[in-house]
Amino acid sequence: MDPEITRRGLLLVLSSPSGAGKTSIARALLDSDPNLSLSVSVTTRPMRAGERDGVDYDFIGKAEFQSLVERGALIEHAEVFGNHYGTPRAPVEDALTAGRDMLFDIDWQGTQQISEGLTEDIVTVFVLPPSTDELEKRLRGRALDSEDVIRRRMAKSADEMSHYREYQYVLVNRALDESVYAVRAILTAERLKRRRQHGLVDFVNRLRRESGG
C-alpha cells in the first residue's frame, strides 16, 4: 500500500461448531501473517494441558469476569457449557486505530454482539464440517473432552450451524490447506476495500492533478 494511504484495522471472526476446524485455520493464518494477531479472550474455564495463560486465554475467576461485564470492559461475552468467555474492549479498539488486524475464534453469539457495535470493522466467516461423521471424528481425535461433553457438543452443533446465514462468508472445511487459502483470499480482499483506505481520496486527486485531469 502507498505510504500516503493508511488503513484502519479489521476484525476477522471465525466461527464454527466445535471440531469443525476453525482453530486450526486460525493458527495457520497467524503463523503466516505478521499483521494479524489473535484476540486473547478471558475465560473462567480451567486451563487445559498445553495452554498458556495470557497466550491462549486469560484465565480468571468468576468474580473478576462479572466485574469486567459490569464495567463494560468486554465487547462480547457468552456462557458455553457452564464456562464464561469474553473479549476485552481496549486491545481491540487500539488495534483498529493502529491499522492492525485481529482474529477472533468465537461463537455466533459473540459475533452478534461485536457486529452490533463494530459493523464496519468486522469480517465474519463461518466454517462448516464436511459431514457430521467427520465432525464427531475430529472431536474424539482431540481427546480434550469427556464422552458426555462430546455428546453435548454434537447435540449443540445443529443449532450452531443454523446461524451460517448471519455470516458474510461460509466455507466447508474439507482440507485445511484449501480452507486457509480461502480465508487468506477473503482477508486480502477485505483489506483492499475502499472504505478502509484512509487518504485514498487525496491520493487519487493528486494523481489526477499530476496527469492534467
Rosetta blueprint (number, residue, H / E / L):
1 M L
2 D L
3 P L
4 E L
5 I L
6 T E
7 R E
8 R L
9 G L
10 L L
11 L E
12 L E
13 V E
14 L E
15 S E
16 S L
17 P L
18 S L
19 G L
20 A L
21 G L
22 K H
23 T H
24 S H
25 I H
26 A H
27 R H
28 A H
29 L H
30 L H
31 D H
32 S H
33 D L
34 P L
35 N L
36 L E
37 S E
38 L E
39 S L
40 V L
41 S L
42 V E
43 T E
44 T L
45 R L
46 P L
47 M L
48 R L
49 A L
50 G L
51 E L
52 R L
53 D E
54 G L
55 V L
56 D L
57 Y E
58 D E
59 F E
60 I L
61 G L
62 K H
63 A H
64 E H
65 F H
66 Q H
67 S H
68 L H
69 V H
70 E H
71 R L
72 G L
73 A L
74 L E
75 I E
76 E E
77 H E
78 A E
79 E E
80 V E
81 F L
82 G L
83 N E
84 H E
85 Y E
86 G E
87 T E
88 P E
89 R H
90 A H
91 P H
92 V H
93 E H
94 D H
95 A H
96 L H
97 T H
98 A H
99 G L
100 R L
101 D E
102 M E
103 L E
104 F E
105 D E
106 I L
107 D L
108 W H
109 Q H
110 G H
111 T H
112 Q H
113 Q H
114 I H
115 S H
116 E H
117 G H
118 L L
119 T L
120 E L
121 D L
122 I E
123 V E
124 T E
125 V E
126 F E
127 V E
128 L E
129 P L
130 P L
131 S L
132 T H
133 D H
134 E H
135 L H
136 E H
137 K H
138 R H
139 L H
140 R H
141 G H
142 R H
143 A L
144 L L
145 D L
146 S L
147 E H
148 D H
149 V H
150 I H
151 R H
152 R H
153 R H
154 M H
155 A H
156 K H
157 S H
158 A H
159 D H
160 E H
161 M H
162 S H
163 H H
164 Y H
165 R H
166 E H
167 Y L
168 Q L
169 Y E
170 V E
171 L E
172 V E
173 N L
174 R L
175 A L
176 L H
177 D H
178 E H
179 S H
180 V H
181 Y H
182 A H
183 V H
184 R H
185 A H
186 I H
187 L H
188 T H
189 A H
190 E H
191 R H
192 L L
193 K L
194 R H
195 R H
196 R H
197 Q E
198 H E
199 G L
200 L H
201 V H
202 D H
203 F H
204 V H
205 N H
206 R H
207 L H
208 R H
209 R H
210 E H
211 S L
212 G L
213 G L
